[in-house]
Amino acid sequence: MKKASVLLAAFGAASGAANAQSVTLYGVVDAPVEFATHVASGAPTINTATGEITQRPGGNRFAMISSGGLSGSRWGMRGTESLGTGLNAVFTLESGFGADEGRSSQGGRLFGRQAWVGLQHGTYGTVSFGRQYAAIYDAFSNFTPMGYAPLYEPSTYLLGSGFRQDNTVKYTGKFGPLSAYAHYSFGAGQGTLGVVPLVGGGSGESPGNFRDNTAYGATLIYASGPFGVTATYDQWNPAVTAGDPGRARKAGAAVSYKIGPAKLVAGYRWADTASSTGNTLIRDDLYWVGANYDVTTALVLKLGYYYDNLKVLRVGTATAATNPANPWQVSFLADYSFSKRTDVYLTMAYVKNSGLNFDASPTGFSSGYFLAQGRNNQFGTAVGIRHRF
Protein backbone atom coordinates (compact mmCIF):
# COMPACT_ATOMS: atom_id res chain seq x y z
CA MET A 1 0.00 0.00 0.00
CA LYS A 2 1.47 3.28 -1.08
CA LYS A 3 0.89 6.03 1.46
CA ALA A 4 1.43 9.77 1.49
CA SER A 5 3.82 10.79 4.26
CA VAL A 6 4.83 14.09 5.74
CA LEU A 7 8.18 14.28 7.52
CA LEU A 8 8.50 16.95 10.17
CA ALA A 9 11.57 17.89 12.19
CA ALA A 10 11.34 19.17 15.78
CA PHE A 11 14.52 20.64 17.30
CA GLY A 12 15.16 20.47 21.05
CA ALA A 13 16.07 23.99 22.20
CA ALA A 14 17.93 22.93 25.31
CA SER A 15 19.94 20.00 24.00
CA GLY A 16 20.17 20.95 20.34
CA ALA A 17 19.15 17.37 19.43
CA ALA A 18 16.82 16.76 16.52
CA ASN A 19 13.79 14.50 16.98
CA ALA A 20 12.16 13.27 13.77
CA GLN A 21 8.40 12.97 13.56
CA SER A 22 6.61 11.20 10.70
CA VAL A 23 2.87 11.41 10.04
CA THR A 24 1.21 9.09 7.50
CA LEU A 25 -2.16 9.63 5.87
CA TYR A 26 -3.80 6.38 4.75
CA GLY A 27 -7.16 4.90 3.88
CA VAL A 28 -9.38 2.40 2.10
CA VAL A 29 -12.45 2.93 -0.10
CA ASP A 30 -14.47 -0.26 -0.59
CA ALA A 31 -17.79 -0.23 -2.50
CA PRO A 32 -19.78 -3.46 -3.13
CA VAL A 33 -23.12 -4.02 -4.86
CA GLU A 34 -25.06 -6.91 -3.30
CA PHE A 35 -28.02 -9.20 -3.97
CA ALA A 36 -29.48 -10.92 -0.89
CA THR A 37 -32.55 -13.12 -0.42
CA HIS A 38 -35.20 -13.22 2.33
CA VAL A 39 -34.28 -9.87 3.88
CA ALA A 40 -36.91 -8.42 6.22
CA SER A 41 -38.19 -4.86 5.80
CA GLY A 42 -36.74 -3.95 9.21
CA ALA A 43 -35.53 -5.25 12.52
CA PRO A 44 -37.80 -7.74 14.31
CA THR A 45 -40.06 -6.55 17.11
CA ILE A 46 -39.13 -7.94 20.51
CA ASN A 47 -41.15 -8.34 23.68
CA THR A 48 -38.41 -7.99 26.31
CA ALA A 49 -40.69 -9.30 29.05
CA THR A 50 -41.61 -12.59 27.35
CA GLY A 51 -38.71 -12.96 24.94
CA GLU A 52 -41.07 -13.30 21.98
CA ILE A 53 -39.50 -12.28 18.66
CA THR A 54 -41.69 -11.31 15.69
CA GLN A 55 -39.96 -11.17 12.32
CA ARG A 56 -41.15 -8.72 9.67
CA PRO A 57 -42.09 -9.67 6.13
CA GLY A 58 -39.57 -9.03 3.37
CA GLY A 59 -38.09 -10.24 0.12
CA ASN A 60 -34.99 -10.06 -2.04
CA ARG A 61 -32.78 -6.96 -1.82
CA PHE A 62 -30.47 -5.43 -4.44
CA ALA A 63 -28.38 -2.58 -3.04
CA MET A 64 -25.03 -0.87 -2.64
CA ILE A 65 -23.69 -1.78 0.82
CA SER A 66 -22.19 0.78 3.19
CA SER A 67 -20.14 -1.68 5.26
CA GLY A 68 -17.67 -2.50 2.48
CA GLY A 69 -17.02 -5.94 1.07
CA LEU A 70 -13.45 -6.88 2.01
CA SER A 71 -12.64 -3.89 4.26
CA GLY A 72 -14.57 -1.19 6.02
CA SER A 73 -13.97 2.11 4.22
CA ARG A 74 -11.80 4.42 6.32
CA TRP A 75 -9.26 7.20 6.38
CA GLY A 76 -6.75 7.89 9.09
CA MET A 77 -3.48 9.29 10.31
CA ARG A 78 -0.76 7.52 12.20
CA GLY A 79 2.47 8.99 13.43
CA THR A 80 5.62 8.43 15.42
CA GLU A 81 8.22 10.69 17.02
CA SER A 82 11.60 9.49 18.20
CA LEU A 83 12.23 10.43 21.84
CA GLY A 84 15.68 8.83 22.00
CA THR A 85 17.07 5.71 23.73
CA GLY A 86 14.73 3.47 21.70
CA LEU A 87 11.55 5.23 22.86
CA ASN A 88 8.92 6.65 20.49
CA ALA A 89 5.68 8.56 20.89
CA VAL A 90 2.99 7.03 18.64
CA PHE A 91 -0.63 7.78 17.74
CA THR A 92 -3.44 6.65 15.44
CA LEU A 93 -6.64 8.48 14.49
CA GLU A 94 -8.93 6.48 12.19
CA SER A 95 -12.36 7.41 10.86
CA GLY A 96 -14.82 4.98 9.29
CA PHE A 97 -17.36 5.89 6.61
CA GLY A 98 -19.74 4.30 4.15
CA ALA A 99 -18.64 4.77 0.54
CA ASP A 100 -22.26 4.57 -0.65
CA GLU A 101 -23.35 7.82 1.05
CA GLY A 102 -20.17 9.24 2.56
CA ARG A 103 -21.56 9.17 6.09
CA SER A 104 -19.50 8.45 9.18
CA SER A 105 -19.71 4.95 10.63
CA GLN A 106 -19.46 3.81 14.27
CA GLY A 107 -22.46 5.87 15.31
CA GLY A 108 -21.23 9.06 13.65
CA ARG A 109 -18.00 9.34 15.65
CA LEU A 110 -15.28 11.39 13.98
CA PHE A 111 -12.62 8.78 14.79
CA GLY A 112 -14.84 5.82 15.60
CA ARG A 113 -12.48 3.09 14.46
CA GLN A 114 -9.43 4.13 16.51
CA ALA A 115 -8.26 7.16 18.49
CA TRP A 116 -5.25 6.58 20.70
CA VAL A 117 -1.80 7.83 21.74
CA GLY A 118 1.02 5.98 23.45
CA LEU A 119 4.67 5.19 24.04
CA GLN A 120 6.53 2.51 22.09
CA HIS A 121 9.85 0.87 22.91
CA GLY A 122 11.66 -1.41 20.50
CA THR A 123 12.38 -3.97 23.22
CA TYR A 124 9.59 -3.69 25.76
CA GLY A 125 6.55 -3.00 23.58
CA THR A 126 3.83 -0.35 23.40
CA VAL A 127 1.46 1.12 25.97
CA SER A 128 -1.42 3.08 24.43
CA PHE A 129 -4.42 5.06 25.70
CA GLY A 130 -7.78 5.78 24.01
CA ARG A 131 -10.37 4.04 21.83
CA GLN A 132 -8.77 0.82 20.64
CA TYR A 133 -9.34 -2.76 19.56
CA ALA A 134 -9.83 -5.29 22.34
CA ALA A 135 -7.19 -8.02 22.62
CA ILE A 136 -9.63 -10.63 21.28
CA TYR A 137 -9.65 -8.77 17.94
CA ASP A 138 -5.86 -9.17 17.66
CA ALA A 139 -6.17 -12.85 18.56
CA PHE A 140 -8.13 -13.96 15.50
CA SER A 141 -7.21 -11.33 12.89
CA ASN A 142 -4.91 -13.78 11.06
CA PHE A 143 -6.87 -16.93 11.92
CA THR A 144 -10.23 -16.48 10.18
CA PRO A 145 -11.04 -17.60 6.62
CA MET A 146 -12.10 -14.16 5.31
CA GLY A 147 -9.83 -11.92 7.39
CA TYR A 148 -12.75 -10.09 9.07
CA ALA A 149 -14.30 -9.16 5.71
CA PRO A 150 -17.63 -7.36 6.27
CA LEU A 151 -19.04 -9.59 3.46
CA TYR A 152 -19.29 -12.42 4.51
CA GLU A 153 -17.71 -13.35 7.82
CA PRO A 154 -19.57 -13.37 11.18
CA SER A 155 -16.85 -11.28 12.85
CA THR A 156 -19.18 -9.38 15.18
CA TYR A 157 -20.75 -12.63 16.33
CA LEU A 158 -17.28 -14.09 16.90
CA LEU A 159 -15.81 -11.13 18.78
CA GLY A 160 -18.85 -9.42 20.28
CA SER A 161 -20.13 -6.06 19.14
CA GLY A 162 -17.78 -4.26 21.55
CA PHE A 163 -14.50 -5.33 19.96
CA ARG A 164 -13.60 -1.63 19.84
CA GLN A 165 -13.63 -0.11 23.31
CA ASP A 166 -13.51 3.40 24.71
CA ASN A 167 -11.36 4.52 27.66
CA THR A 168 -8.84 1.74 27.09
CA VAL A 169 -5.27 1.16 28.24
CA LYS A 170 -3.56 -1.45 26.07
CA TYR A 171 -0.22 -3.22 26.01
CA THR A 172 1.28 -4.73 22.85
CA GLY A 173 4.60 -6.58 22.80
CA LYS A 174 6.49 -8.76 20.33
CA PHE A 175 9.23 -11.10 21.49
CA GLY A 176 10.59 -13.11 18.59
CA PRO A 177 7.81 -15.45 17.37
CA LEU A 178 5.59 -14.59 20.37
CA SER A 179 3.21 -11.60 20.43
CA ALA A 180 1.33 -10.51 23.55
CA TYR A 181 -1.69 -8.20 23.91
CA ALA A 182 -3.57 -7.08 27.01
CA HIS A 183 -6.14 -4.34 27.59
CA TYR A 184 -8.30 -2.79 30.28
CA SER A 185 -11.24 -0.46 29.62
CA PHE A 186 -12.60 1.85 32.32
CA GLY A 187 -15.87 2.02 30.35
CA ALA A 188 -16.22 0.14 27.08
CA GLY A 189 -18.84 2.48 25.61
CA GLN A 190 -21.18 -0.26 24.38
CA GLY A 191 -24.66 1.09 25.09
CA THR A 192 -26.82 -2.04 25.32
CA LEU A 193 -26.77 -5.63 26.51
CA GLY A 194 -28.74 -7.24 23.72
CA VAL A 195 -31.80 -4.99 23.52
CA VAL A 196 -31.56 -3.69 27.10
CA PRO A 197 -29.95 -0.22 27.60
CA LEU A 198 -27.00 0.02 29.98
CA VAL A 199 -26.64 2.63 32.70
CA GLY A 200 -24.84 5.74 31.47
CA GLY A 201 -24.93 4.46 27.90
CA GLY A 202 -22.25 1.93 28.78
CA SER A 203 -19.67 4.65 29.36
CA GLY A 204 -18.61 3.42 32.81
CA GLU A 205 -16.29 5.51 34.97
CA SER A 206 -19.11 6.03 37.49
CA PRO A 207 -18.26 7.36 40.99
CA GLY A 208 -18.72 4.59 43.52
CA ASN A 209 -19.43 1.94 40.86
CA PHE A 210 -15.97 1.20 39.53
CA ARG A 211 -16.81 -2.12 37.77
CA ASP A 212 -19.80 -0.84 35.79
CA ASN A 213 -19.21 -1.43 32.05
CA THR A 214 -15.50 -2.15 32.49
CA ALA A 215 -13.76 -4.69 30.26
CA TYR A 216 -10.43 -6.50 30.01
CA GLY A 217 -8.71 -9.25 28.08
CA ALA A 218 -5.45 -10.81 26.96
CA THR A 219 -4.08 -12.63 23.91
CA LEU A 220 -0.99 -14.65 23.04
CA ILE A 221 0.02 -15.43 19.45
CA TYR A 222 2.86 -17.73 18.39
CA ALA A 223 3.91 -17.64 14.73
CA SER A 224 6.96 -19.43 13.36
CA GLY A 225 7.47 -20.51 9.78
CA PRO A 226 4.26 -21.97 8.34
CA PHE A 227 2.63 -22.55 11.76
CA GLY A 228 0.63 -20.18 13.91
CA VAL A 229 -1.47 -20.56 17.06
CA THR A 230 -3.40 -18.12 19.25
CA ALA A 231 -5.29 -18.16 22.55
CA THR A 232 -7.40 -15.40 24.11
CA TYR A 233 -9.71 -14.42 26.99
CA ASP A 234 -12.11 -11.48 27.03
CA GLN A 235 -14.51 -10.15 29.70
CA TRP A 236 -16.98 -7.28 29.75
CA ASN A 237 -19.06 -6.23 32.79
CA PRO A 238 -22.27 -4.63 31.45
CA ALA A 239 -24.41 -2.81 34.04
CA VAL A 240 -28.14 -2.46 33.47
CA THR A 241 -28.44 -1.12 37.03
CA ALA A 242 -25.74 1.07 38.60
CA GLY A 243 -23.42 -0.90 40.87
CA ASP A 244 -24.76 -4.29 39.74
CA PRO A 245 -22.95 -5.40 36.57
CA GLY A 246 -23.41 -8.67 34.76
CA ARG A 247 -20.64 -10.61 33.07
CA ALA A 248 -19.96 -11.40 29.40
CA ARG A 249 -17.03 -13.75 28.92
CA LYS A 250 -15.36 -15.15 25.83
CA ALA A 251 -12.37 -17.44 25.34
CA GLY A 252 -10.97 -19.10 22.27
CA ALA A 253 -8.11 -20.57 20.34
CA ALA A 254 -7.18 -21.02 16.69
CA VAL A 255 -4.43 -22.45 14.50
CA SER A 256 -3.13 -21.79 11.00
CA TYR A 257 -0.74 -23.65 8.70
CA LYS A 258 0.69 -22.67 5.31
CA ILE A 259 1.36 -25.28 2.63
CA GLY A 260 2.83 -23.72 -0.48
CA PRO A 261 0.21 -21.33 -1.90
CA ALA A 262 -2.45 -22.52 0.56
CA LYS A 263 -3.24 -21.42 4.12
CA LEU A 264 -5.49 -23.50 6.37
CA VAL A 265 -7.21 -22.13 9.50
CA ALA A 266 -9.42 -23.57 12.23
CA GLY A 267 -10.73 -22.07 15.45
CA TYR A 268 -13.07 -22.26 18.43
CA ARG A 269 -14.72 -19.56 20.55
CA TRP A 270 -16.58 -20.19 23.85
CA ALA A 271 -18.98 -17.53 25.16
CA ASP A 272 -21.13 -17.10 28.26
CA THR A 273 -23.11 -13.95 29.01
CA ALA A 274 -25.00 -13.70 32.31
CA SER A 275 -27.07 -11.02 34.02
CA SER A 276 -26.21 -9.63 37.46
CA THR A 277 -28.67 -12.14 38.97
CA GLY A 278 -26.77 -15.04 37.41
CA ASN A 279 -29.29 -15.85 34.67
CA THR A 280 -27.55 -17.04 31.51
CA LEU A 281 -28.52 -14.80 28.59
CA ILE A 282 -26.38 -16.35 25.87
CA ARG A 283 -24.30 -19.52 25.93
CA ASP A 284 -22.74 -20.81 22.72
CA ASP A 285 -19.74 -22.52 21.12
CA LEU A 286 -18.60 -21.22 17.73
CA TYR A 287 -16.40 -23.31 15.41
CA TRP A 288 -14.86 -22.41 12.05
CA VAL A 289 -12.56 -23.89 9.41
CA GLY A 290 -11.31 -22.38 6.19
CA ALA A 291 -8.71 -22.14 3.48
CA ASN A 292 -7.02 -19.44 1.38
CA TYR A 293 -5.39 -20.32 -1.93
CA ASP A 294 -3.18 -18.08 -4.09
CA VAL A 295 -4.06 -19.22 -7.62
CA THR A 296 -1.66 -16.61 -9.01
CA THR A 297 0.07 -13.58 -7.55
CA ALA A 298 -3.06 -11.60 -8.51
CA LEU A 299 -5.92 -14.05 -7.79
CA VAL A 300 -6.78 -15.31 -4.28
CA LEU A 301 -9.62 -17.69 -3.39
CA LYS A 302 -11.04 -18.01 0.13
CA LEU A 303 -13.53 -20.50 1.58
CA GLY A 304 -14.94 -20.63 5.10
CA TYR A 305 -17.42 -22.69 7.13
CA TYR A 306 -18.86 -21.50 10.46
CA TYR A 307 -21.05 -23.45 12.89
CA ASP A 308 -22.51 -22.21 16.16
CA ASN A 309 -23.78 -24.51 18.89
CA LEU A 310 -26.26 -22.06 20.43
CA LYS A 311 -27.21 -23.66 23.75
CA VAL A 312 -29.08 -20.92 25.62
CA LEU A 313 -30.77 -17.73 24.45
CA ARG A 314 -32.71 -15.47 26.81
CA VAL A 315 -33.95 -12.20 25.30
CA GLY A 316 -34.36 -8.97 27.28
CA THR A 317 -35.65 -9.53 30.83
CA ALA A 318 -37.54 -12.70 29.94
CA THR A 319 -37.33 -15.46 32.54
CA ALA A 320 -37.74 -18.25 30.01
CA ALA A 321 -34.69 -19.39 28.04
CA THR A 322 -34.86 -21.05 24.64
CA ASN A 323 -32.57 -23.36 22.70
CA PRO A 324 -32.94 -22.20 19.07
CA ALA A 325 -31.75 -24.05 15.99
CA ASN A 326 -27.99 -23.87 15.49
CA PRO A 327 -26.93 -21.50 12.68
CA TRP A 328 -24.24 -22.36 10.12
CA GLN A 329 -22.78 -20.45 7.18
CA VAL A 330 -20.58 -21.14 4.13
CA SER A 331 -18.69 -18.20 2.61
CA PHE A 332 -16.66 -17.86 -0.60
CA LEU A 333 -14.45 -15.07 -1.97
CA ALA A 334 -12.51 -14.52 -5.19
CA ASP A 335 -10.25 -11.47 -5.08
CA TYR A 336 -8.30 -10.18 -8.10
CA SER A 337 -5.63 -7.47 -7.71
CA PHE A 338 -4.94 -5.09 -10.57
CA SER A 339 -2.13 -3.54 -8.52
CA LYS A 340 -0.91 -3.32 -4.92
CA ARG A 341 -3.59 -0.73 -4.25
CA THR A 342 -6.63 -1.71 -6.34
CA ASP A 343 -8.57 -4.98 -6.48
CA VAL A 344 -12.00 -6.29 -7.50
CA TYR A 345 -13.85 -9.19 -5.92
CA LEU A 346 -16.77 -11.57 -6.06
CA THR A 347 -18.08 -12.94 -2.77
CA MET A 348 -21.08 -15.04 -1.71
CA ALA A 349 -22.50 -16.85 1.29
CA TYR A 350 -25.36 -19.11 2.35
CA VAL A 351 -26.62 -19.27 5.94
CA LYS A 352 -29.16 -21.54 7.65
CA ASN A 353 -31.16 -20.78 10.82
CA SER A 354 -30.06 -17.15 10.90
CA GLY A 355 -29.53 -14.01 8.88
CA LEU A 356 -26.21 -13.68 7.05
CA ASN A 357 -23.16 -13.24 9.28
CA PHE A 358 -25.20 -14.90 12.06
CA ASP A 359 -27.37 -11.83 12.45
CA ALA A 360 -28.94 -12.13 15.89
CA SER A 361 -30.27 -8.62 16.36
CA PRO A 362 -32.46 -9.55 19.38
CA THR A 363 -29.28 -10.25 21.35
CA GLY A 364 -27.33 -7.25 20.08
CA PHE A 365 -25.34 -8.95 17.29
CA SER A 366 -27.02 -7.10 14.44
CA SER A 367 -25.34 -7.20 11.04
CA GLY A 368 -28.36 -5.72 9.25
CA TYR A 369 -29.43 -9.01 7.64
CA PHE A 370 -32.81 -9.28 9.33
CA LEU A 371 -34.37 -12.62 8.39
CA ALA A 372 -37.79 -12.29 6.76
CA GLN A 373 -40.90 -13.73 8.37
CA GLY A 374 -41.36 -17.44 7.71
CA ARG A 375 -37.80 -17.91 6.41
CA ASN A 376 -34.87 -19.75 8.00
CA ASN A 377 -32.10 -19.12 5.45
CA GLN A 378 -30.45 -16.41 3.37
CA PHE A 379 -28.15 -16.22 0.37
CA GLY A 380 -26.05 -13.22 -0.53
CA THR A 381 -23.62 -12.37 -3.29
CA ALA A 382 -21.75 -9.18 -4.09
CA VAL A 383 -19.23 -7.70 -6.50
CA GLY A 384 -17.09 -4.75 -5.54
CA ILE A 385 -13.97 -2.68 -5.95
CA ARG A 386 -11.48 -1.69 -3.27
CA HIS A 387 -8.80 0.99 -3.47
CA ARG A 388 -6.17 1.55 -0.78
CA PHE A 389 -4.08 4.69 -0.42
C-alpha positions in Angstrom: 0.0 0.0 0.0 1.5 3.3 -1.1 0.9 6.0 1.5 1.4 9.8 1.5 3.8 10.8 4.3 4.8 14.1 5.7 8.2 14.3 7.5 8.5 16.9 10.2 11.6 17.9 12.2 11.3 19.2 15.8 14.5 20.6 17.3 15.2 20.5 21.1 16.1 24.0 22.2 17.9 22.9 25.3 19.9 20.0 24.0 20.2 20.9 20.3 19.2 17.4 19.4 16.8 16.8 16.5 13.8 14.5 17.0 12.2 13.3 13.8 8.4 13.0 13.6 6.6 11.2 10.7 2.9 11.4 10.0 1.2 9.1 7.5 -2.2 9.6 5.9 -3.8 6.4 4.8 -7.2 4.9 3.9 -9.4 2.4 2.1 -12.4 2.9 -0.1 -14.5 -0.3 -0.6 -17.8 -0.2 -2.5 -19.8 -3.5 -3.1 -23.1 -4.0 -4.9 -25.1 -6.9 -3.3 -28.0 -9.2 -4.0 -29.5 -10.9 -0.9 -32.5 -13.1 -0.4 -35.2 -13.2 2.3 -34.3 -9.9 3.9 -36.9 -8.4 6.2 -38.2 -4.9 5.8 -36.7 -4.0 9.2 -35.5 -5.2 12.5 -37.8 -7.7 14.3 -40.1 -6.5 17.1 -39.1 -7.9 20.5 -41.1 -8.3 23.7 -38.4 -8.0 26.3 -40.7 -9.3 29.1 -41.6 -12.6 27.4 -38.7 -13.0 24.9 -41.1 -13.3 22.0 -39.5 -12.3 18.7 -41.7 -11.3 15.7 -40.0 -11.2 12.3 -41.2 -8.7 9.7 -42.1 -9.7 6.1 -39.6 -9.0 3.4 -38.1 -10.2 0.1 -35.0 -10.1 -2.0 -32.8 -7.0 -1.8 -30.5 -5.4 -4.4 -28.4 -2.6 -3.0 -25.0 -0.9 -2.6 -23.7 -1.8 0.8 -22.2 0.8 3.2 -20.1 -1.7 5.3 -17.7 -2.5 2.5 -17.0 -5.9 1.1 -13.5 -6.9 2.0 -12.6 -3.9 4.3 -14.6 -1.2 6.0 -14.0 2.1 4.2 -11.8 4.4 6.3 -9.3 7.2 6.4 -6.7 7.9 9.1 -3.5 9.3 10.3 -0.8 7.5 12.2 2.5 9.0 13.4 5.6 8.4 15.4 8.2 10.7 17.0 11.6 9.5 18.2 12.2 10.4 21.8 15.7 8.8 22.0 17.1 5.7 23.7 14.7 3.5 21.7 11.6 5.2 22.9 8.9 6.6 20.5 5.7 8.6 20.9 3.0 7.0 18.6 -0.6 7.8 17.7 -3.4 6.6 15.4 -6.6 8.5 14.5 -8.9 6.5 12.2 -12.4 7.4 10.9 -14.8 5.0 9.3 -17.4 5.9 6.6 -19.7 4.3 4.2 -18.6 4.8 0.5 -22.3 4.6 -0.6 -23.3 7.8 1.0 -20.2 9.2 2.6 -21.6 9.2 6.1 -19.5 8.5 9.2 -19.7 4.9 10.6 -19.5 3.8 14.3 -22.5 5.9 15.3 -21.2 9.1 13.6 -18.0 9.3 15.6 -15.3 11.4 14.0 -12.6 8.8 14.8 -14.8 5.8 15.6 -12.5 3.1 14.5 -9.4 4.1 16.5 -8.3 7.2 18.5 -5.2 6.6 20.7 -1.8 7.8 21.7 1.0 6.0 23.5 4.7 5.2 24.0 6.5 2.5 22.1 9.8 0.9 22.9 11.7 -1.4 20.5 12.4 -4.0 23.2 9.6 -3.7 25.8 6.6 -3.0 23.6 3.8 -0.3 23.4 1.5 1.1 26.0 -1.4 3.1 24.4 -4.4 5.1 25.7 -7.8 5.8 24.0 -10.4 4.0 21.8 -8.8 0.8 20.6 -9.3 -2.8 19.6 -9.8 -5.3 22.3 -7.2 -8.0 22.6 -9.6 -10.6 21.3 -9.6 -8.8 17.9 -5.9 -9.2 17.7 -6.2 -12.8 18.6 -8.1 -14.0 15.5 -7.2 -11.3 12.9 -4.9 -13.8 11.1 -6.9 -16.9 11.9 -10.2 -16.5 10.2 -11.0 -17.6 6.6 -12.1 -14.2 5.3 -9.8 -11.9 7.4 -12.7 -10.1 9.1 -14.3 -9.2 5.7 -17.6 -7.4 6.3 -19.0 -9.6 3.5 -19.3 -12.4 4.5 -17.7 -13.3 7.8 -19.6 -13.4 11.2 -16.8 -11.3 12.8 -19.2 -9.4 15.2 -20.7 -12.6 16.3 -17.3 -14.1 16.9 -15.8 -11.1 18.8 -18.8 -9.4 20.3 -20.1 -6.1 19.1 -17.8 -4.3 21.6 -14.5 -5.3 20.0 -13.6 -1.6 19.8 -13.6 -0.1 23.3 -13.5 3.4 24.7 -11.4 4.5 27.7 -8.8 1.7 27.1 -5.3 1.2 28.2 -3.6 -1.5 26.1 -0.2 -3.2 26.0 1.3 -4.7 22.8 4.6 -6.6 22.8 6.5 -8.8 20.3 9.2 -11.1 21.5 10.6 -13.1 18.6 7.8 -15.4 17.4 5.6 -14.6 20.4 3.2 -11.6 20.4 1.3 -10.5 23.5 -1.7 -8.2 23.9 -3.6 -7.1 27.0 -6.1 -4.3 27.6 -8.3 -2.8 30.3 -11.2 -0.5 29.6 -12.6 1.8 32.3 -15.9 2.0 30.4 -16.2 0.1 27.1 -18.8 2.5 25.6 -21.2 -0.3 24.4 -24.7 1.1 25.1 -26.8 -2.0 25.3 -26.8 -5.6 26.5 -28.7 -7.2 23.7 -31.8 -5.0 23.5 -31.6 -3.7 27.1 -30.0 -0.2 27.6 -27.0 0.0 30.0 -26.6 2.6 32.7 -24.8 5.7 31.5 -24.9 4.5 27.9 -22.3 1.9 28.8 -19.7 4.6 29.4 -18.6 3.4 32.8 -16.3 5.5 35.0 -19.1 6.0 37.5 -18.3 7.4 41.0 -18.7 4.6 43.5 -19.4 1.9 40.9 -16.0 1.2 39.5 -16.8 -2.1 37.8 -19.8 -0.8 35.8 -19.2 -1.4 32.1 -15.5 -2.2 32.5 -13.8 -4.7 30.3 -10.4 -6.5 30.0 -8.7 -9.2 28.1 -5.4 -10.8 27.0 -4.1 -12.6 23.9 -1.0 -14.7 23.0 0.0 -15.4 19.5 2.9 -17.7 18.4 3.9 -17.6 14.7 7.0 -19.4 13.4 7.5 -20.5 9.8 4.3 -22.0 8.3 2.6 -22.5 11.8 0.6 -20.2 13.9 -1.5 -20.6 17.1 -3.4 -18.1 19.2 -5.3 -18.2 22.5 -7.4 -15.4 24.1 -9.7 -14.4 27.0 -12.1 -11.5 27.0 -14.5 -10.2 29.7 -17.0 -7.3 29.7 -19.1 -6.2 32.8 -22.3 -4.6 31.5 -24.4 -2.8 34.0 -28.1 -2.5 33.5 -28.4 -1.1 37.0 -25.7 1.1 38.6 -23.4 -0.9 40.9 -24.8 -4.3 39.7 -22.9 -5.4 36.6 -23.4 -8.7 34.8 -20.6 -10.6 33.1 -20.0 -11.4 29.4 -17.0 -13.7 28.9 -15.4 -15.1 25.8 -12.4 -17.4 25.3 -11.0 -19.1 22.3 -8.1 -20.6 20.3 -7.2 -21.0 16.7 -4.4 -22.5 14.5 -3.1 -21.8 11.0 -0.7 -23.7 8.7 0.7 -22.7 5.3 1.4 -25.3 2.6 2.8 -23.7 -0.5 0.2 -21.3 -1.9 -2.5 -22.5 0.6 -3.2 -21.4 4.1 -5.5 -23.5 6.4 -7.2 -22.1 9.5 -9.4 -23.6 12.2 -10.7 -22.1 15.5 -13.1 -22.3 18.4 -14.7 -19.6 20.5 -16.6 -20.2 23.9 -19.0 -17.5 25.2 -21.1 -17.1 28.3 -23.1 -13.9 29.0 -25.0 -13.7 32.3 -27.1 -11.0 34.0 -26.2 -9.6 37.5 -28.7 -12.1 39.0 -26.8 -15.0 37.4 -29.3 -15.9 34.7 -27.5 -17.0 31.5 -28.5 -14.8 28.6 -26.4 -16.4 25.9 -24.3 -19.5 25.9 -22.7 -20.8 22.7 -19.7 -22.5 21.1 -18.6 -21.2 17.7 -16.4 -23.3 15.4 -14.9 -22.4 12.0 -12.6 -23.9 9.4 -11.3 -22.4 6.2 -8.7 -22.1 3.5 -7.0 -19.4 1.4 -5.4 -20.3 -1.9 -3.2 -18.1 -4.1 -4.1 -19.2 -7.6 -1.7 -16.6 -9.0 0.1 -13.6 -7.5 -3.1 -11.6 -8.5 -5.9 -14.1 -7.8 -6.8 -15.3 -4.3 -9.6 -17.7 -3.4 -11.0 -18.0 0.1 -13.5 -20.5 1.6 -14.9 -20.6 5.1 -17.4 -22.7 7.1 -18.9 -21.5 10.5 -21.0 -23.4 12.9 -22.5 -22.2 16.2 -23.8 -24.5 18.9 -26.3 -22.1 20.4 -27.2 -23.7 23.7 -29.1 -20.9 25.6 -30.8 -17.7 24.4 -32.7 -15.5 26.8 -34.0 -12.2 25.3 -34.4 -9.0 27.3 -35.6 -9.5 30.8 -37.5 -12.7 29.9 -37.3 -15.5 32.5 -37.7 -18.2 30.0 -34.7 -19.4 28.0 -34.9 -21.1 24.6 -32.6 -23.4 22.7 -32.9 -22.2 19.1 -31.8 -24.1 16.0 -28.0 -23.9 15.5 -26.9 -21.5 12.7 -24.2 -22.4 10.1 -22.8 -20.5 7.2 -20.6 -21.1 4.1 -18.7 -18.2 2.6 -16.7 -17.9 -0.6 -14.5 -15.1 -2.0 -12.5 -14.5 -5.2 -10.3 -11.5 -5.1 -8.3 -10.2 -8.1 -5.6 -7.5 -7.7 -4.9 -5.1 -10.6 -2.1 -3.5 -8.5 -0.9 -3.3 -4.9 -3.6 -0.7 -4.3 -6.6 -1.7 -6.3 -8.6 -5.0 -6.5 -12.0 -6.3 -7.5 -13.9 -9.2 -5.9 -16.8 -11.6 -6.1 -18.1 -12.9 -2.8 -21.1 -15.0 -1.7 -22.5 -16.8 1.3 -25.4 -19.1 2.4 -26.6 -19.3 5.9 -29.2 -21.5 7.6 -31.2 -20.8 10.8 -30.1 -17.1 10.9 -29.5 -14.0 8.9 -26.2 -13.7 7.1 -23.2 -13.2 9.3 -25.2 -14.9 12.1 -27.4 -11.8 12.5 -28.9 -12.1 15.9 -30.3 -8.6 16.4 -32.5 -9.5 19.4 -29.3 -10.3 21.3 -27.3 -7.3 20.1 -25.3 -9.0 17.3 -27.0 -7.1 14.4 -25.3 -7.2 11.0 -28.4 -5.7 9.3 -29.4 -9.0 7.6 -32.8 -9.3 9.3 -34.4 -12.6 8.4 -37.8 -12.3 6.8 -40.9 -13.7 8.4 -41.4 -17.4 7.7 -37.8 -17.9 6.4 -34.9 -19.8 8.0 -32.1 -19.1 5.4 -30.5 -16.4 3.4 -28.2 -16.2 0.4 -26.0 -13.2 -0.5 -23.6 -12.4 -3.3 -21.7 -9.2 -4.1 -19.2 -7.7 -6.5 -17.1 -4.8 -5.5 -14.0 -2.7 -6.0 -11.5 -1.7 -3.3 -8.8 1.0 -3.5 -6.2 1.5 -0.8 -4.1 4.7 -0.4 
